[in-house]
Amino acid sequence: MNRASRNLLVGSGTLLAGLWLWRFARGVDLPLVTPTKVGVVMMCVGGAEILLGLYRAARASAGPR
């Protein structure tokens, strides 16, 4: 597994976990964090990871310069 596909896989998992937290953890109260806000942050990190994976895949398919 190369770095681009690993970034895409990890990013997708993080984005989906964040989406799940944001969508279904609204009524949960924790003393230190709010699960819905953590879900939004996880979705942003997952999206950035997916963009990095797409960038690396595009760079790899372009070939060496």
Buried (B, 14 or more C-beta within 10 A) or exposed (E): EEEBEEBBBBBBEBBEBBBBBBEEBEEEEEEEEBBBEBBBBBBEBBBBBBEBBBEBBEEEEEEEE
